Amino acid sequence: MPRINALPHDALRILAADQDGVVRRKQLHDLGISDDVVRARLSNGRWQLPARGVVVLHNGPTTELQRRWIAVLANPAAALAGITAAQQYGLQGFDDGQLHLLVPHRYRAQQLEGVRIHESRRFDPSDVHPARSIPTVRSERALIDAASWTPWPRKACAILAAGVQQGLTTAERLRPELAAASRARHHRLLDHVLADIQGGADSFAEIDLGRLARLAHIPPPRRQVFRIDRAGRRRWLDADFDGFSAEIDGAVHLKPLTYWDDMERQNDLIIVTGKPMLRFATVAIRLLPEVVIAQLAAGHARFGHA
């Protein structure tokens, strides 16, 4: 973006700084900048008109944030939503290449390339975060909408898990938002995911293990339970089913030194607790769920409750 101090007067420089160099033509008019001046700057290529009624106050490529401003200024009743809004709060790892906007039901939105418009009957001004300069729905609404808008159940679960893990919000704050979205896609699954997160699941694999336990018709595990080993150190269990425990091994556990440490840790836990331990690779949870379900059911049948 060109230097803001190159703009005509102070009020416009302040507006440009607030909106990352993107303004509505009406805002220019309200500042006393005539249509003749605007047309002249557009015709000589100093400014751009990327959408009806929206002006970019430079002639270079637009940034991602500027494209978001273009979308919301072209649709004054809209707010950034879904994955786009979640990214504004710092969510990492779920970019789908689209810019998502939420608008009221039957709102006549201006269609823009790369912008996905979502209509909602329950979109209310209270859904928009009051402290964000660019109109953005609150983080809880953003995450629940993002999860329900994806057709893939696993991705929906991962979005909620990541939102909590990355510090955007908490499972407790997501629950009322999910309840309000009673007709959302994956609603029942997302409700289970939030229960798993509240129960202490620290990873998506742990959430998957809880889901597979339900399919095995056994009680859900207690998460991240610690035990004191023979040396007096705290040892954490991924999942405790009372009669037996379960550990989840990611790719890092395949490294020799890590694997040896894990064996020592497992041996200490079995000696101290007297409980058998099942171990599952994350890849098995994802690719061979029927095997995991069968082993969980068999473990429960064999070892029952302590």
C-alpha positions as CSV (number, residue, x, y, z in Angstrom):
1,M,0.0,0.0,0.0
2,P,1.4,3.5,-0.8
3,R,2.2,5.9,2.0
4,I,-0.9,7.0,3.8
5,N,0.5,10.5,4.2
6,A,0.2,10.8,0.4
7,L,-3.6,11.0,0.7
8,P,-5.4,14.3,0.4
9,H,-6.2,15.2,4.0
10,D,-5.9,14.1,7.6
11,A,-9.4,12.6,8.0
12,L,-8.9,10.4,5.0
13,R,-5.5,9.3,6.2
14,I,-7.0,8.3,9.6
15,L,-9.8,6.4,7.8
16,A,-7.3,4.7,5.5
17,A,-5.2,3.6,8.5
18,D,-8.3,2.2,10.2
19,Q,-9.4,0.2,7.2
20,D,-6.1,-0.8,5.7
21,G,-6.5,1.5,2.7
22,V,-10.0,0.4,1.6
23,V,-13.0,2.7,1.9
24,R,-16.6,3.0,0.6
25,R,-17.4,5.7,-1.9
26,K,-20.0,7.0,0.6
27,Q,-17.3,7.4,3.2
28,L,-15.3,9.5,0.7
29,H,-18.4,11.6,0.0
30,D,-19.0,12.1,3.8
31,L,-15.4,13.4,4.1
32,G,-16.2,16.0,1.4
33,I,-14.2,14.3,-1.4
34,S,-16.3,14.9,-4.5
35,D,-17.2,12.3,-7.1
36,D,-15.2,14.2,-9.7
37,V,-12.0,13.7,-7.5
38,V,-12.8,10.1,-7.0
39,R,-13.4,9.5,-10.7
40,A,-10.2,11.3,-11.7
41,R,-8.1,9.2,-9.3
42,L,-9.7,6.0,-10.6
43,S,-9.3,7.0,-14.3
44,N,-5.6,7.9,-13.9
45,G,-4.9,4.7,-12.1
46,R,-4.0,6.0,-8.7
47,W,-6.9,4.3,-7.0
48,Q,-8.9,1.1,-7.8
49,L,-12.5,0.1,-7.8
50,P,-12.5,-3.6,-6.9
51,A,-16.2,-3.8,-6.1
52,R,-19.3,-1.6,-6.5
53,G,-19.1,1.3,-4.1
54,V,-15.6,0.3,-2.8
55,V,-12.3,2.1,-3.4
56,V,-8.8,0.9,-2.8
57,L,-6.6,3.9,-2.2
58,H,-3.6,2.7,-4.1
59,N,-2.9,1.0,-7.4
60,G,-0.9,-2.0,-6.3
61,P,-1.8,-5.6,-5.5
62,T,-4.2,-6.1,-2.6
63,T,-3.3,-7.9,0.6
64,E,-5.4,-10.7,2.2
65,L,-6.6,-8.2,4.9
66,Q,-7.5,-5.7,2.2
67,R,-9.5,-8.3,0.3
68,R,-11.4,-9.0,3.5
69,W,-12.1,-5.3,3.9
70,I,-13.3,-5.1,0.3
71,A,-15.8,-8.0,0.9
72,V,-17.3,-6.4,4.1
73,L,-17.4,-2.9,2.7
74,A,-19.1,-4.2,-0.5
75,N,-21.7,-5.8,1.8
76,P,-22.3,-3.4,4.7
77,A,-24.6,-5.9,6.6
78,A,-22.0,-8.7,6.5
79,A,-19.2,-9.8,8.8
80,L,-16.3,-12.1,8.4
81,A,-17.3,-15.6,9.4
82,G,-16.3,-19.3,9.6
83,I,-12.7,-20.1,8.9
84,T,-12.0,-16.5,7.7
85,A,-13.2,-15.1,11.0
86,A,-11.3,-17.8,13.0
87,Q,-8.1,-16.8,11.1
88,Q,-8.6,-13.2,12.2
89,Y,-8.4,-14.6,15.8
90,G,-5.3,-16.6,15.0
91,L,-6.5,-20.0,13.9
92,Q,-3.8,-21.9,12.0
93,G,-3.9,-24.8,9.6
94,F,-7.4,-24.7,8.0
95,D,-7.2,-22.2,5.1
96,D,-9.7,-23.4,2.4
97,G,-8.9,-20.7,-0.1
98,Q,-12.2,-18.9,0.3
99,L,-13.3,-15.8,2.1
100,H,-16.4,-16.5,4.2
101,L,-19.0,-13.8,4.9
102,L,-22.1,-14.1,7.1
103,V,-25.2,-12.1,6.0
104,P,-28.8,-11.9,7.2
105,H,-31.4,-14.1,5.6
106,R,-32.5,-12.8,2.2
107,Y,-29.8,-10.1,2.1
108,R,-28.9,-9.2,-1.5
109,A,-25.2,-9.6,-1.3
110,Q,-22.8,-8.3,-3.8
111,Q,-21.1,-11.4,-5.3
112,L,-17.3,-11.2,-5.5
113,E,-14.8,-13.7,-6.8
114,G,-13.4,-15.9,-4.1
115,V,-16.0,-14.9,-1.5
116,R,-18.5,-17.4,-0.1
117,I,-21.7,-15.9,1.2
118,H,-23.6,-17.6,4.0
119,E,-27.1,-16.5,4.9
120,S,-28.4,-17.0,8.4
121,R,-31.8,-16.4,10.0
122,R,-30.2,-16.0,13.4
123,F,-27.5,-13.5,12.5
124,D,-27.7,-10.7,15.0
125,P,-25.6,-7.6,15.6
126,S,-24.6,-9.2,19.0
127,D,-22.8,-11.9,17.0
128,V,-20.2,-9.3,15.8
129,H,-17.2,-8.7,18.0
130,P,-17.5,-5.1,19.3
131,A,-13.8,-4.5,19.6
132,R,-12.7,-5.6,16.1
133,S,-12.2,-2.8,13.5
134,I,-13.2,-5.1,10.6
135,P,-16.7,-6.6,11.2
136,T,-16.0,-10.1,12.5
137,V,-18.3,-12.6,14.2
138,R,-17.2,-13.7,17.7
139,S,-14.7,-16.6,17.9
140,E,-17.3,-19.0,19.2
141,R,-19.7,-18.3,16.3
142,A,-16.8,-18.5,13.9
143,L,-15.7,-21.9,15.0
144,I,-19.1,-23.5,15.2
145,D,-20.1,-22.2,11.8
146,A,-16.7,-23.3,10.3
147,A,-17.2,-26.8,11.7
148,S,-20.8,-27.0,10.5
149,W,-20.1,-25.6,7.0
150,T,-17.5,-28.3,6.1
151,P,-19.0,-31.5,4.7
152,W,-16.2,-33.6,6.3
153,P,-17.0,-34.8,9.9
154,R,-13.3,-35.3,10.8
155,K,-12.4,-31.8,9.7
156,A,-15.4,-30.4,11.6
157,C,-14.0,-32.1,14.8
158,A,-10.5,-30.9,14.1
159,I,-11.6,-27.3,13.8
160,L,-13.2,-27.2,17.2
161,A,-10.3,-29.1,18.8
162,A,-7.7,-26.7,17.2
163,G,-9.8,-23.6,18.2
164,V,-9.5,-24.7,21.8
165,Q,-5.9,-25.9,21.6
166,Q,-4.8,-22.7,20.0
167,G,-6.4,-20.6,22.7
168,L,-9.2,-18.9,20.7
169,T,-11.9,-20.0,23.2
170,T,-12.9,-22.8,25.5
171,A,-15.2,-25.8,25.2
172,E,-17.4,-24.2,27.9
173,R,-17.9,-21.1,25.7
174,L,-18.5,-23.1,22.6
175,R,-21.3,-25.2,24.1
176,P,-24.1,-22.5,24.1
177,E,-23.1,-21.4,20.6
178,L,-23.5,-25.0,19.4
179,A,-26.8,-25.3,21.3
180,A,-28.1,-22.1,19.5
181,A,-27.1,-23.7,16.1
182,S,-29.4,-26.6,16.7
183,R,-29.8,-27.4,13.0
184,A,-26.1,-27.3,12.2
185,R,-24.5,-30.1,10.3
186,H,-22.6,-32.6,12.5
187,H,-24.4,-31.3,15.5
188,R,-24.4,-34.5,17.5
189,L,-20.8,-35.3,16.7
190,L,-19.7,-31.8,17.6
191,D,-21.5,-32.1,20.9
192,H,-19.5,-35.2,21.6
193,V,-16.3,-33.5,20.7
194,L,-16.9,-30.7,23.1
195,A,-17.6,-33.2,25.8
196,D,-14.3,-34.9,25.0
197,I,-12.4,-31.6,25.2
198,Q,-14.1,-30.8,28.5
199,G,-13.1,-34.2,29.7
200,G,-9.4,-33.4,29.1
201,A,-8.7,-34.5,25.6
202,D,-5.5,-32.7,24.5
203,S,-5.3,-34.0,20.9
204,F,-7.6,-34.9,18.0
205,A,-6.4,-38.5,18.3
206,E,-7.6,-38.6,21.9
207,I,-11.0,-37.2,20.8
208,D,-11.1,-40.0,18.2
209,L,-10.3,-42.6,20.8
210,G,-13.2,-41.3,22.9
211,R,-15.5,-41.6,19.9
212,L,-14.3,-45.1,19.2
213,A,-14.9,-46.0,22.8
214,R,-18.6,-45.0,22.4
215,L,-18.8,-47.2,19.3
216,A,-17.4,-50.0,21.4
217,H,-20.2,-49.5,23.9
218,I,-17.9,-48.9,26.8
219,P,-17.8,-45.9,29.2
220,P,-15.6,-43.0,28.1
221,P,-12.1,-42.8,29.5
222,R,-10.8,-40.3,32.0
223,R,-8.3,-38.0,30.3
224,Q,-4.7,-37.1,31.2
225,V,-4.8,-38.9,34.6
226,F,-1.5,-38.8,36.4
227,R,0.1,-41.5,38.5
228,I,3.2,-41.4,40.7
229,D,5.9,-43.8,39.5
230,R,8.4,-45.7,41.6
231,A,10.8,-42.7,41.5
232,G,8.2,-40.3,42.7
233,R,7.7,-38.7,39.3
234,R,4.3,-37.8,37.8
235,R,3.4,-40.0,34.8
236,W,0.4,-39.1,32.7
237,L,-2.0,-41.5,31.0
238,D,-3.7,-40.5,27.8
239,A,-6.9,-42.5,28.7
240,D,-7.9,-44.4,31.8
241,F,-10.7,-46.9,31.4
242,D,-10.5,-47.9,35.1
243,G,-9.8,-51.6,34.5
244,F,-7.1,-50.8,31.9
245,S,-5.4,-47.8,30.4
246,A,-4.6,-46.7,26.8
247,E,-1.8,-44.7,25.3
248,I,-1.7,-43.0,21.9
249,D,1.5,-43.0,20.0
250,G,2.2,-40.4,17.3
251,A,5.0,-40.4,14.8
252,V,7.5,-39.0,17.4
253,H,7.2,-42.3,19.3
254,L,8.8,-44.1,16.4
255,K,12.2,-42.5,17.2
256,P,14.4,-45.0,19.0
257,L,15.2,-42.9,22.1
258,T,11.6,-41.9,22.5
259,Y,10.5,-45.5,22.0
260,W,12.9,-46.7,24.8
261,D,11.7,-43.9,27.1
262,D,8.1,-44.9,26.4
263,M,8.8,-48.5,27.3
264,E,10.4,-47.5,30.6
265,R,7.4,-45.2,31.3
266,Q,4.9,-47.9,30.4
267,N,6.7,-50.5,32.6
268,D,6.7,-48.2,35.5
269,L,3.0,-47.4,35.1
270,I,2.0,-51.0,34.9
271,I,4.1,-51.9,37.9
272,V,2.6,-49.0,40.0
273,T,-1.1,-49.3,38.9
274,G,-1.2,-53.1,38.3
275,K,-3.3,-52.3,35.2
276,P,-2.7,-53.6,31.7
277,M,-2.1,-51.0,29.0
278,L,-3.2,-50.9,25.4
279,R,-1.3,-48.8,22.9
280,F,-2.6,-47.4,19.7
281,A,-0.8,-45.6,16.9
282,T,-2.6,-42.4,15.7
283,V,-2.5,-43.9,12.2
284,A,-4.4,-47.0,13.4
285,I,-7.1,-44.8,15.0
286,R,-7.6,-43.0,11.7
287,L,-7.2,-45.9,9.2
288,L,-8.2,-49.0,11.2
289,P,-10.9,-47.8,13.6
290,E,-12.6,-51.2,13.5
291,V,-9.5,-52.9,15.0
292,V,-9.3,-50.2,17.7
293,I,-13.0,-50.6,18.5
294,A,-12.7,-54.4,18.8
295,Q,-9.6,-54.2,21.1
296,L,-11.3,-51.6,23.3
297,A,-14.4,-53.8,23.6
298,A,-12.2,-56.9,24.3
299,G,-10.1,-55.0,26.9
300,H,-13.3,-53.9,28.7
301,A,-14.7,-57.4,28.6
302,R,-11.5,-58.9,29.9
303,F,-10.4,-56.4,32.5
304,G,-13.6,-54.6,33.3
305,H,-13.3,-52.1,36.1
306,A,-10.6,-51.9,38.7
